[in-house]
Amino acid sequence: MRTFLASLFVFVCSLLLSTNTEAQINRANLNGTVTDPSGGSVPNAKVVVVAADTGFTRQVITGESGVYSITSLPTGQYDLTVSHEGFKTFEEKGIRLSVGETRTVNAQLQVGTSTTLVKVDASAQTLETNNAEIATVIRSEQVSDIPINGRDWATLMTLAPGAVNIGGGGQRDLRFVGRGIDDSNYTFDGIDATGVQEQSQKAGARLAISLESIAEFRVSSSVYTADQGGSAGAQISVVSKTGTDVFHGSAFEFLRNNVFDARSPFDVSVPPFRLNQFGGNMGGPIKKGRTFFYADYEGLRQSLNTTVIGFVPNAAYRASVAATSPVLQKFLASWPVGQTPVDSITDQWTSTGVNSQREDSGMFRLDHRFNDRTSLFGRYSIDDANINQPLDTLGGRDNPRIRPSNIAIQLNHVFSPTLVNEFRVGMNRSALHHYQFGTSPLSTDNGESGTVAVNVSVFDSPSTDSLDTEVGTTIDEYDDLTIVRGRHTIKMGISVERHRLNNSSGGIASGTLTYSSPQDFVNNVLDDYFFVGQLTLGGNRRTYIMPYVQDTYKVRSNLTLTYGLRWEHYTVLKEVLGRQAVVKVSCGGFCPKGTPLYSPYYKDFAPRLGLSWLPGGPAGKTVIRTGFGMYFEPDQMDDFSDGHESTAERFDVSSSSVPNLSWPVFQSQLPAPSFSPKAWDPNRKDGYFENWDLAVQRMLPHAFLAQVAYDGSEGHRLFSATRANLIDPLTGTRPLPEFGPYNLKANLGNSNFHSLLLSVKRPLTSGWLWETHYMWSHALSDNGFGAGEYPHIQNMSCIKCDYSDSAIDVRHTLSINSIYELPLGPGRRFLNAGGIAGKLLGGWNLSGIAAATSGRAIDIVISRSASNLPDGNSRNQRPDLVPGMSIYPAQQTINNWFNPAAFAVPAVGKWGNLGRYVGRGPGYYEIDMALEKETRVTERLAVKFGAEAFNLLNHPIYGNPASNVSSASFGVITTQLNDGATGTGTSRRIQLMMRLLF
């Protein structure tokens, strides 16, 4: 019955509303109030906007209240005119509309003839008076001029309010206002642009959306309206460049070489490095005023050597293992021979890791305007990347091959000045073939063919061979209708996103042997053996259905209320051929074929509310905004592949169930509880966040805009990974005796987030742009803080005992970015008459980013034998804290970050008493700068050249120390925050660039 009702609701919405879930995310709106000299409303005034670049024109008539609203406008610059019989014509030029923006331009008419013009220059900066969002737009000048190490557009997201960068500045390093990595939602021209298997694109696909393709993008971090969703976190909306009535193009190259770079603290010398990024773009009219095109290409060729440090057994220890347990001798070859002694059994191994990458990206967009009422555009983009890099610290190789592509088609039609419709379809595809070649040997000692890795707590862990295949596709259908009725702008919408994921993370069989201590390895006293057989390619299918309705109500000219309701339904994932093995206690183990992973859920109703008030009236310089919203998360596709993965051979056996366990482990020797499937809580419900904010914006002199905001949220039913079928300490048995312990995914987590956000912004005005964003925040959680991220619980019977600082808790975050055009040369304040001096001294631009954060949270853990724990769960165990001892030494260094004497091994049968994420790693700050000069050769030809320096001061930016008390490397920092060639957190890098513009 519920399925029928849900289907009926969707059908009715489709027919009656004809609307879209992602409304306006690639467009902009303009509204305002037309008044006479006394402040009274002027009905029936004609309002016309004209796009400066293309001549696109829209016209509306004001209602009885004098209010006008022009929706679904392409981004860009517009000229506005307002006319009415008996009044002078009002004209405002240079109104810039950015993606997702609703801008208010009020017009006060003066008495006179309509042939007389009253001209007003558009304000460079405006208050946000139409919603309660915490958001920012990364504008075209920032996209083109701000220095970015590696030219990955995602790095610019670090400039958004609420952003926390915990790594190299890529999509997989960024979190927003206390949410998880896969809570962020990415769209390109309104079409899904995620990695499909998870929300963010793969780390190696830096050009999946090239900077050359981007006009601008919007980051809505918090409390966004009902027309946005599909995830519970930030909404990132990217808009592609378009052609105009004039031909424009460029060709460019960015060059990096190690001769310009500084060595890292862990390098003896600067490693060899080459990076070339090159390409070009062109756009213009096919038919002026009607049809436009834009195309671009960017290529990348990279070669980098890095210093890799690992901790391996020394010769004496290897001899001891070979003599005592000859059956383990083959595994000793998993570790290379070290060069530097560390302690009585450990050596440090230092090597050179070779990284190479080839990537090619391209985009083509075509826009056609049938008339001022109907327009159409289509875009296709594709990226192809092949990467070869270190897999681990022991010589393994990692070779992902990635090929994302994206298609968007959109039809806009204006039925009347008060009724506008958008129809959009698209396809997003992310294809990955990921080969990994570890140093672990192939073993058939126990009759199972596969590579077998050995984990010994004090040494770095070798990797096994693996093949991860992932071909993900989303097919998206959207339609959006906007109705203007007096003071109300009503939007209604529905979208259908069909998610398809053909994947296999077990293309090669592999096993893992875990020994709790070096002595146990010598004596072959095995703590745990886990094996996964070869898995066929699975075909996973899931559909998102998401209607909404929303109203923006201009209560008064200085008071706006936005309210709406969104419903989201994510169908239960199914394997296309029914290849799912579903495990439930209610079934007594495996359920009959066709049993769903969990019960469907239909109650994801998400209200949104926002209020914006200008206490000084519509011309005031201060606005107070507040809002609330509920946001649901579907969780990532990858986590729902468990049913298919359980069809492969999987078993997990530990010393808690089999005393005197040793290698080789034969299945025939094992008791019944050995098979280890993967499962979901059959009663799971979708996770959600409740989010609220209060913000005060103030216009300041010289086009500055300041904001002080509080943003808070609570997350409930968040994605969690637990261990099920554990031994009951009272009975000594498992709930399902025929199985061993297994991973159970459920929505059990809770989180809490509070923040203070301060910002000061100035758009590019008189040659100067400035933005500063500061955030103080505190993120807490127990067994999850958002999609795609979760800790393992120490004591599965007491989840609330793990409530503490979250893994993404960074208390202080600061980012500053600026562009300054030196006031010399043609078109600028001084030397603008031309001549040799103007040529030499003119056209210089200085830009940069400064970023700083406090230390990142660290979870200090310990390796313990499963037989020493109450329930046999050896995941994420923590030590005891020695009373009176500080976890930090008196003299803290990168080789002695934590105080080992502060931690002790818990008693047998007891949990460690140390809290979760009590440690803090190093903070960091970094300054990136660029100096460029543009020289005009002819009227239509110019040359730009420059240099960019990343981490200009070469300040050491350290990664976190090793956090396992049982490891020889505990408390030792062996890497930078980012050991790669690009992104934030590297040692100083210098890049040269040249661009030809025509």
N, C-alpha and C positions, 0 to 999 in steps of 0.2 A: 504493500500500500504506500509506504514512504517513497519507494522508488518511483511509483506512478505519479505521486504528488509532485516530487521534485522534477520529473520530466515535464509534467504539465506546466509547472511554474516557468521552466526554461522556455517552453514552446510559446506560452502566452507573451513572455517578455520579448521573445524574438519577433513576434508578429506585431505587437502593439507598440513596442518601444523602439525597435530597430536601432539599437545603441551599442556602445562600446565600453569595455572596462578600462582601457588605458587612455581615456578621453583627453585630448588636448596636450598630451605629453610631448608631442613634436610640433605643437603650434602655440599661438599666443592669443590673448584677448585684449580688447581696449574698451573701457567704459568711462562714464562720467556723467555730470549733470550740467545742463545748459540753463543759465539764469539771466535775468535782466539786471540793470544797474542797481535795483533795490534788493536783489537777492531772490526775487520770485522766480518760479519755474517758467520755462518757455517751451510749451508743447509744440509739436509739428515743425520743429526746426530740422533742417536737412544737414546731416553729418556725413561727410565724405572723407575716406582715407585713400591715399594713393601710395603704392610702393615705389620708392625712389629708383630701385635698380631695374624693375621689370615693367612698371606702369600698371601693375595689378590694382584694381579699383573696387572698393566696396562702399555702399551707401545705405544709410538707415534714417529713419525719422524718429525724433524723440516722442515719448508718450506724454500723457497728461501731467506726469510728475517732472517732466523735463529730463528724465534719465534716458541715456542711450547705452547700448551694449553691442559691440561688434565682435563676434566670436570666430574661432577657427581661422586666424590670420597666419600666413607663413611668417616665420621670424625675419627680422630685417628692419630697415629704417622706413618710416612713413611720414607723409605730410597730411595734416588734418585741417579741414575747413568746415566751419559751421555757419550756416546762413539762415536768415528768416526775414520776411518782409518787414520793413520798418527798423531794421537793425543793421549796423555795419557788419560785414563778413569777418568772422574770426578765422585766423590762420595760424597754425603752429607747425613749424617744420622741424625735421630731424628727430622725430619720436622713435626711439629705439625699442623694439619689442624682442624680448629674448624668450627662449624655449620655456614653456610652462608658465609664463608670466601673464598675470592679469593686471594691466596698468590703467590707472585712473588719470584722465585728463579732463578737468572741468573747464568750461568756457563761460565767461561772463560777457554777454553781448552789450555793445554800446548803441545808443539810439543814433540812427542816421540812415543813409541809403545803403542798400546791399552791395552797391558797386564799390563802396569804400572798404579797403582792407585794413584790418587791425592785426599786425604781424607780431607774433610772440615766438621767441626761440625756446625750443624744448629744454626742459631741465635735464642736466646730465645725471642727476641722482633723484630718485623718488622713494617715498615711503611705501612699504608693503601694507596696503590698506584693505586687502580683499580676502585674506585667510590667516591662519595661525601657524603656518608651516615654519620650521627651521630649515632654511634652504639657501642655496647660492647658485649663481650661474657662472660657469667658467667661460669667459667671453672669447671671441675670436682672437683678440690681441694677446690674451694669455696663452691660448693654444699655440700661437705662432711664435711668440717671443720669449716666454718663460723657459729657461734652460731645463731640459729633462735628460737625464743620463740614460741613454738607450732609446729615447723617443717613444716610450710606452705611455699612451695617453692616460692610463690609469693612475700614474704618479701624480697627475694634476688633482686627483680626488683628495690628496692629502691637504689641499688648500681649503676644503669644505669644513664648515662648522660641525663639530661632533665627530670628526674623523680621527681614528687612532691607527697609526702605522706601527706594526710590531715586527717589521722586517724590511724588505727591500723596496717597498712602495708599490708593488704590483697588486692585482686584484685579490690575490690570495694572502696578502699581507695586511689588508685594510679591514677595519671594523668600524661600525658607526653606532654611537650612543648606546653601548652596552649590548648590542646584538651580535649574533654569530656570523661566521664567514659566509654561510649560505642563506642568510636572511636578506642580503642585498639583492636587488632585482635590476637587471640591465636590459635596456631596450635601445634599439638603433632605428631611428625614424619610426618609433612606435611599435616595432616588431621585436619579439623576444630575441635577446642577443647573449644569452647565458651559455655556459658550457654544457647544458642539457643534463649530463650525469650529475653535475653539481652546478651551483649558480655561476661561479666565477669561471672565466676561461682558463685553459691550461696555462701553466706558468711560462711555457716556451713560446706561446702564440702571442708575441709582443705586438705584432702588426695585424691582429685579427680585425681591429679597427685602426687604420693608419691615421696619424695626425693630419696627413694631407686630405683625408676624407671629412674631417670634422669642422663644422661651422662653429658650434659651441655645444655645451652640454650643461644640464642642470642636475644638481645633487639635492634631493629632498630628504634630509636626514630624519625628520621627525614630524609627527602630527600633520600628515598630509591628508588631503580630502578623499571623499569616497570614490572618486574617479580613478584612483590609483590603488594598486594592490598586487596580488599574486605572490606576495611574500610579506614577511612581517618587519623587514628592515628598510634600509635606505632605498629610494627609487632613483636610479641613475638613468637619465634620458638624454641620449646623444642624437644630435641632428646633423645630417650630412650637408656638405656644401652643394650649392646649385649654380647653374649657369645664369648669366644676366644678359642684358641687351648689348654688352660690350665684350669682346674677346679678351680673356686674360689667361695667363699661364706662367709656369715657372719650371726650371730644372735645377736640381740641387745635389749636393753631396756633403755628408758629414764624415769626418775622418778622425779615427783614434789610433794612437800608436804608443807602445810602452815607453818610448823615449821621452814622452811628455808626462808620464805618470810617476807617482811616488810609491815606494814599496809599502806594504802593509806591515804591522808590527810583527807578523809571523813569517815574513819573507826575509831571506838573506839578501836577495837582490830583487829588483823589479822583474817579474816574470814576463816572458814574451807575450805580446798582445797586439792584435790587429782587429779593427772594426771599421767597416765601410757601410754606410747607409746612404742610398742614392735613389733617385727617381725623378718624377716630374708630374705635372698636372696641367690641365687645360679645360677651360669652360667658355661658353658663349652662346650666341643665338643660332638656331637653325633657321627660324623665321622670327624676325624681331617682333617683340610684343606677344608672341604666341608660344614658340617652342624653344627650349633651352637644353643644353647638355653640359655635363661636367664629368671628367674622367681623371683618374690618377693611378700611378704605379709607384710602389716603394719596394726596394730590395735591401737585404741585409746579408752581409758576409762577416763572420766573426771567428776569431781564433784566439784562445786565451789559455795560458798555463797558470795554475794556482798551486800554492803549497798546501798539501794535505797531511794532517797529523793523526796518527792512530796509535792505540796502545795494544801491544801484542805480547804473547808469551816469550820469555827469553830461552836461551839454549838449554839451561839447566832444567827448567820446568818442562820443556818439550821432552828431554831425555827421560825425565821421571814418568811422564805420561806413557811414553812408548814402552818403557820397561814394565810398568805396573799394569797397564791396560792396553795391550797391543792392538785390540780391536778398534781402538780410537785413534791409532796412529795416522790413518789417512786424513782425519779431520784437522790434524796439525798444519797441514799444507794450506788450510783456509786462511791462515794468518801469514803475512810476509814476515821476513826476518828483520827485526828492529835494529837500529843503529845506536841508540842512546839508552843506557840503563836508567830505570826509574826506581825500582825497588828490587827485592830478592827474587821476584818471579816475573817482573814486567819490564819490557823495553818500549821505548818510543820509536815509532816508525814514521819517517818523514819522506814524502814523495812529491812528485809533480803530477797534478791532475790536469789532463788535457781536455779543454772544452772547445767544441766547434759548433757552429750553427749557420745554416742557410735558410733564409726566409724570403718569400716573395708575396706581395700583397697588391691587390688592385680593386678599383671600384669604378662603376659607370652608373650615372644617373641621368634620366631624361624627364623633363617637365614639359607639360603641354597645357595651355589655357585655351579651352574651346571658346569661352567668353567670360565675362566677369562673374558669371553664376556657376560655371562648371570648370573644374581643373583636375588634372590627373598627373601623377608621377609614378615612375618605377625606378628601382635601384637594385643593383646586384653587386655584391662584394665577395671576395674570396681571398684566403690566405693559405699558404703552404709552407710548413716549417719542418726541418729535419735537424735534430739536435743529437750530439754525442758528448757526454759529460760523465764525470765521476759519479758512481752510484753510492759509494760509501767511503770510508777512510782507509779501506784495505785493498783497493785496486779493482773493485767491481766497476762495470761500465753500464751506463744508462743511455738508451737510445729511443726517445719518443719521436714519433712522426705524426704531425698534427695537421689537419686540413679543415679549418672552419670556413663556412660560407653563410651568406645571409641574403634573402630576397625580400623586398618590400614593394607593394603596389597600393596606392591610395587614390580614391576618387572622392572629391569634395563637390557638394552641390548646394547652392543657396536657393531654397524654394521661395523664400521671401526674406525681407530684411530681418524678420524675427524667427526664422526657421531655417536652420543649417544642419546638413547631414554629412558625416564622414563615413566612408566605407574603406576598410583596410584589410588586406590579406597578406600573408607572408610565410616564409619558411626559414627556419634557423637550423643549421646543421653543424655538428662538431664531430669530426672523425679522428680517432686516435688509435694508433697501433704502437704499443709501448713495449719495447724489448729491453730486458734487463739481464745482464750477464754477471753473475756473482762469482765468488772465489770458492764457494762450497762445492764439495765433490759429489759426483753421481754415486749413489749407493743402492745396492740390491741386497744388503746384508740380511734384511728381514723379509725379503720377497717382494717389497714394494719398490718400484722403479721411480726414482726421482732424485733431485738434488736435496741434500740434507745439510742444514746449517746448525752450528753449535753456538749456544749462548752461555758464556761463563761470566759471572757478574763483573769481574775486574777488568776484563778485556773488551775491546770493541767487537761488535757482533758482525760476522761475515754475512753476506747476502746469498740467496739462492737464485737460480735462473728463473725467469718468469716471462710470461707474455700476457699483457693486458690489452684486450681489444675492446674498443668502445666506439660505436657509431650511433650518435644521438641525433634525433631530429624532432623539432617541434613544428607543427603546422598550425598557423594562427589565423583566426577569423575574428574581425572586430567590426562593429558598426556603431556610430555615435550620432545622437540627435541632440541639438541644443535649441531650446525654445525660450524666447524673451517675452515676458508678459509684465509690462510696467516696471516695477522695481525688482521683479524676480527674473533671474536667469536660471533656468531649469535644465539639468542634464540627466539623461537616463541611459543606461548602457548594459550591454551583455557581451561577453567574449567567450569563445571556445578555443582552448589551446590543447591540441592533441600531442602528447609527449610519447615518443618512441625511442627506446634504448635497446640496441642490440649489443650486448656486452658479455665478456667473460674475463674474470680476473684470475682464472686458474687454467690458462692454456698449457701450463707445464706443471706436472705433479711435483710437490715439494714437502719437506718435513722440517721440523725444528726440535732440537734437543736442548733442554734447559737444565743446567747444573747450578745449584744454589751457591757453590763456593769453588775456588780453585782446587781444594783438596778433594771435593766430591768428583770433580772431573778426573783427577788422577786415579781415583779408585772406581770410576765408572758407577757412581751412585747417582742415578738419574732422578731428577725432580719432576720433569714433565716431558712428554713426547706428544707433539701435535703433527698430524699429517693431513694433507689435502690432495685428493687425486685430481686427475685431469678433468676439466670441465668443458662441456660443449658450449657454443655460443647461444646465449639466451635472447629471446625477443620479448622485452617488457613493454607494456602499454599502460598508459594512464591519461586521463582527460581532466582538465580544469574547466569548470563552468562557473562564471562569475558575473552576475548582474548587479547593477547598482542604480540608485536614484539620488540626485543631489540638487539642492537649491542654494543659490547665492542671493540673499535678500538684502537690498539696500534699504534698510529701515529708515535711515535718514542719510543725508549727504555725507555725514561724518560717522555713521554707524553701519557696519556691515555684519550680517549673520550668515554663516555657512553651516548647513546641516545636511546630513545624508545618511543613507543606510546601504551597506554592501553585503551581499551574500556570496560566500565562496564554497564551492564543493569540489573536492578532489576525489575522483573515483579510486577504488581500491586497485592497486596494480595487479595486472594479470600477465602471465606468460602466454605468448600468442599460440603456442601449441600445447598448453596445459602442463608444461614441464616444471611443476612446482611440488616440492615436498613440504607440506605444512605440518608443524609439530605443535600440539596443544595438550595440556594435562587432561583436559576434558575428553580428548580422544584416546587417552591412554598411550600417547606417543604419536605416530604418524596418523594423520586424518585421511579420510577417503579422498580420492582424486576429485578436483573441482572445489574443494574447500577453500574459501578466501583466506588470505593472510590474516585479516582482522575484519571486524564488522564495519560497514560503511557508516559515516557520520554526516548528519544533515543540519547541524545547528550552528554553523559558522556565520552568525549574523554579526556584522561589525558596524556599530554606529559611529558617526564622525560629527564633531561639533566644533565650530570656531567662531570667535567674536573679535572684531577689529573696531577700535574706537579712537577717533581723533578728538581729544578733549578741547582743542583750540579751534574746532570747526574744520570744514573741508580744506581751508587754506592753512591749517595748523602745521607745525613742524614736529609734532610728537604724536606717535600712535602707540596705543597699548593693545596688545593682542594676547589672547588666551585660547586654548583649545584642548580637546580630548578626543581620543580615538581608540578603537580596538583593532588589532591587526593579527591575522591568522597566518600560520606558516605551513606549507605543504610538506616540508622536509625534502631532502634531496633524493632524486631518483635512485642513485646508487644504493642507498640504504634499504630500498625495497626489493633488491635483487636476491634477498636471502632465500626465498622459496626455491628459486632456481639453483642457487649455489648449494643448497642442501641435497640436490640430486647427485652430487659427486660424492665419492668416498671421502669421509671426514671422520677422524677420531682423535680424541684427546684423552690421555691417561696420565695420572699424576701419582706421586708417591703416597698421597693421602688415601688412595683407593687400592694401590698395589705396592705394598712394602717391598723393599729390596729391588726396586725397579732398576734395570740396567739395559744398556744397548748391546746387541740388537733386541728390539721389541717385536715379537711375533704376535699377530692378531690371535692366533690359536692359543697363545698363552694367557691372553687377557680375559678377565671376567667379563660378564655381560655389559657392564657400564663402560663402554669405550666410544661408541659412535657419538660424534659431537656435531649436531646440526646447527643451523642458524634459524632464529625464530623471531616473531613479533608478538607483543602482547595482543591477544585476540580482542581485547576491549579498549584498545587505544582510541584516544580522541585527539584531534588536531590541537597543536600547541598555539598559544596566543600571547600577545602583549597588550597591556593597557598602558597608554602613553598620554602624558599631559604636559603642558608647558605654559609659561607666562613670560611674555617678552615686551620690552619697552624699546622703541626705536626713536631716534632723535636726529633731525637734520641739523648739521653743524655748518659753520662758515666754510667757504672754499670747497663746496661740493662733497664734504665728508658726511658719512652716515654712521652713527654709532648705535650699537644695540647691546642691551644687557638682558639675558634670558636665563630662566631656570627650565630645565628639561628633566623629567623623571619618568620612570616606567617600572612596571612589574611584569615578569614573564611567568607563565604557568603552563603546566603540561608540556614542558620543553623536551625536545628529543634527548634520550638517554640510552646509554649502552650498559646493560647489566649482565651479570653472570647468573644463569639459572641452573636448576637441578643440582644445587650444592648439597653437601652432606648436612643433614639436620644434626646439630650437636647433641640433641637429646636422644635421638633414636639411632644415630650412626648410619642412616640410610638416605637414599635420594628419592625424591617424589616419583621420578620415572626410573626405576631400577635398571631398565634395559639400555639407558643412555648414560653417557658421562656428562660432565659439566658442559654447558653450551652458552653461546652468546644470545641474549634475549634483548631485543630493542623495544623500548617503551617510551611513552611520553609521561615522564615522572618529574622532570626537573623544574626548579623554580629559580627565578633571578630577581634582582632588585638593583635599580640604577638611579643615581641622582647626579646632577651636574649643574655647574654654573658656567655659562658661555658668555664671553665678552668679544665684541668685534668692532672694528673701525674700518670703514671702506670708503674708497674714493675711486670712481670710474676714471678711465683715461680722459682727462680734461686738461687742456693747456699743456699737453705733453707729459702728464704725470698720472700714473695709476698706483694705488696703494691699498693693500688689504692686510689686516691683522686679525687673527682668530686665536683666542685663548680658551682652554677648557680645563676647569677643575672637575674631576669626576671620581666616583666610587662605585665600582661594579662588584656585586656579590652574587653567589649562586651556590647550589648544592650539586646536583647531578646533571647540569646542563645550563647553557646560557644562550642557546639559539641553534638554528639548523646547521648541521655539518660539524659541530664541535661538541665534545663531551669529555669529561674525565671518567676514569674508572673508579668506582666506589670501593673504599677499603672494606667496609662492613656492610654487606648487602641488606642486613636486617635493620640498619639504622642510617637511612639516607640523609636525614636531617643532621646527623652528626658531622657531615661533611660541608655544612653550610659555612661559607667563608668568603674571603676575597676570591674573585673570579680570575681565570687565567688571562683575561684581557683587561685586568684592572691596572690602568696607568693613570696616576693621580693628576699629573700636570702635562698638558700638551699645548704647544705654541707653534703657530706657523705664520710667517710673514712673506708676502710676495709683492714685488713692485716692478714697474716699468717706468723708466725716465728717458724722455727724448731730449737730448741736449739742445738748448735753444739757439742753435747755430745753423746757418745755411738756408737754402731756398725753402719757403713755406714756413719758416720758423722766425723767432723774434729778432734775432740778430743775423747780419750778413745774408739777408734774404734777397738781395739784389742780384745774386749770381756772382760770376767771376771766379778767379782761381782760388781766392781765400774761401769762398763759399763752398767750392768743390772739395777742398782739402779738409776744412774744418766742419762742414755740414754733414747731416745725415747720421750722426752717431746716436746710438741707443744703448742704455745700460739697464739690465734687468737682473732679477735674482730671486732666490728663495732662501729664507732662514727658517730652520725647524729645530725644535728641542722638545724632549720628553723626559720625564722622570723614569726611574727604573721599572722594568717589567716584572710581573709576579712570577715566582718560581716555586714549583711543588717539589719538595725534598722527599725522596723515596728511598726504600731499602729493598734488597732482594732477600726473600725468605723462602724456605722450603714450604711447599704446600702442606706437608705433613705436620708442620709446626703451627698451623693456623686453625682456628675453630671450625671453619667451614670448607677448608681446602682451597679457598680462592686466593691465589698468590698475586693477583693483579693489583698494581698501584698501592702497595703496602708502604706505610710510613714508619720511621723509627720512633723511639722514645726520646723526649727532650730531657737531658740531664738537668736536674734542678739547679738554679743559680748560674747556669752557663749561658753566655751569649752565643747566638748562632754565627756571629761574625767575629773574626779575630781582631786583636787590638791594632795590628798593622795589616790592613786589607790590601792585597795585590791581586793581579790577574792569575797568579799561581796559588793563591791562598785566599779565595773569596769567602769561603765558609770555614767555620771552626769545627774540625772533625770531632774534637773532644766534647762537643755539645750534644752529640747524638749517641744513642746506645741501642743495641738489639733488644726488642721486646721479649718478655718471657714467653716460653712455649705456651700456646693456647691463648695468647693475649694479643689485642690490637695495639699498634703504636699510638702514643698519645700526642704526637706532634700534629699541629693543625695543618690544614691544606693550604698551599700557596702562601706560606709564611715568609718565604725568602724573597729578596728583591735583587734583580740584576742591575747592571750599569745603566744609567741614563745616557742620553746622547744629545749632541747638537751638531748641526751641519749647516754650512753656508755654501750655496751654489750661485755663481755669477756668470753673466754673459755680457760681452761687449761686441756690438755689431755696428757696421757702417754701410749705409745704402748710398750708392752714387748713381745719379741719373746720367746715362750715356746719351740717350736721345729722349724725345718726348714720350716714346712708348717702350723704351728699353732701359733697364736699370740692373746694376750688379750689387749684391749684398754679400759681404764677407764678415767673418767674426770669429771669436774664440769663446768657448764656454769652459768654466772650471767648476768641477763638482767636488765638494768638500774642500773648498778653496784653502782653508787654513790647515788642512791635513791633520785635523784633530782625530786621534784614535777613537774609533767607534766599535766598541767590543760587543760580541754576542754574549749570551748567558753562559755561566759556567756549568759544567757537568753536575747533575743534581742527585745522582745515585750514591748514597753513603757507602755502598758495597764496592764501588768502582775505584780503581787506582787513580782515576782522573777526577775524583770528586772535588768540587770547588776550584777546578782549573779551567780557565778560559783559553780555548785553543783556536778560536775563529773570530773574525770580525762579525758584526751584525749581518753583513752581507758580503760573502766571499765571491760573489759573482762579478761579472764585468760591468754590469749596468744596474741601474736602480739606486736607491738611497742606501747609505750606510757603508760605502766603500772607502778606501783610502783615496787621496786626491787623484782625480782623472781630469785631463785637459782634452778638449775636442775642438777641432777646427771645422769651419763650415763655409760654404760658398753657395750662393743661389743666384740664378739668372732669372729676372722677372721681365715679362713682356705682355 
